[in-house]
Amino acid sequence: MVPALEDIVPLVKAVVREELMPRFRHAERRYKPDGSIVTEADLAAQARLGRLLAERHPAIPLLGEEMAPAAQRAFLDRHPDLYWCLDPVDGTSNFAAGLPFFSLSLALMRGHEAQFGVVYDPNTDECYSAVRGQGAWLNGRRLDCPSAALPLRRCLAMVDFKRLGKPLAMALVARPPFSSLRYTGSGSLEWCWLAAGRFHVYLHGEQKLWDYAAGALILAEAGGIAATLAGEPVYAPGALSRSIVAAVAAPLFEDWRQAIAERLAA
């Protein structure tokens, strides 16, 4: 039996409340071989939610951020038909530094596409969710991207410069096509805030599957548009990471993509 979103959301909230928040501003950081940060909260939340999901749905395996990279690759190479994709603390650097910009992100994947997703922000008590073909919600209220978007030159952009190629990053700084710029360090929240219209265009050089699995579905079901820098779909068979270009509305997306292309070609 395929799990229901309404049965999973309480588990997510409980794990965040009991495993993450008591450790917020108290967790010691460690560094993985790739230089990224992990804390005891990441490990505890992944283990706890993994157990809860396995108790209820033992036939559905879990792909988690805190698995070893070789195990993550082997997991996808087995081509599981149905699996969970979990980021127990999306924004671990923020969490470890005491900055209140992090979330837990969970998606139920069938093949290479999310069937439903939930992103919970405990600092604002905002729960974003979506079911493929049925819509997106924020705390149970329907979530829709703004239909009348601002022109690109008036837009607030979210851009991760760290993972962009140097020529594009420098061109965007020297000739910004947008009005103002932000970056929070929590990819899942950024997808959700874009869906909520809190900013208008998004660019990320590389996100892992657990960063975008739930968020990309939430944006799509809210009416937003996303693709990779190469113009490919965000979800792809076997992909563990993708670049991201996104916007709240189709015309704005085309203008944003054109502005990026012009700077890449310069």
Number of C-alpha atoms within 10 A of each C-alpha: 5 9 13 11 17 9 10 17 18 11 15 23 18 14 20 23 14 13 22 24 15 12 17 17 15 15 18 14 17 13 10 11 9 7 8 11 18 21 19 16 25 23 18 16 24 24 16 19 22 18 14 15 19 14 10 12 13 11 12 18 17 26 24 21 22 18 14 12 13 8 13 16 15 11 17 18 12 9 14 16 12 19 21 22 24 28 28 31 27 25 23 24 19 19 28 21 14 14 15 17 21 26 27 28 28 32 30 25 22 15 17 20 19 26 20 27 29 30 29 25 20 18 12 9 10 15 20 30 32 29 21 15 11 10 19 30 22 20 13 11 10 13 23 21 24 18 13 10 18 14 15 21 14 13 18 19 25 22 23 21 17 11 14 16 11 11 12 18 21 14 16 18 11 10 11 17 20 18 12 13 16 12 15 16 17 20 24 31 25 23 28 29 19 25 33 23 21 15 20 29 27 24 25 21 19 18 18 15 25 24 29 29 30 32 31 28 32 35 30 22 23 26 20 28 22 25 20 19 20 11 12 13 12 23 21 14 11 15 14 17 17 23 19 24 23 29 31 30 23 16 16 22 23 15 16 25 20 12 17 20 14 12 18 14 8 8
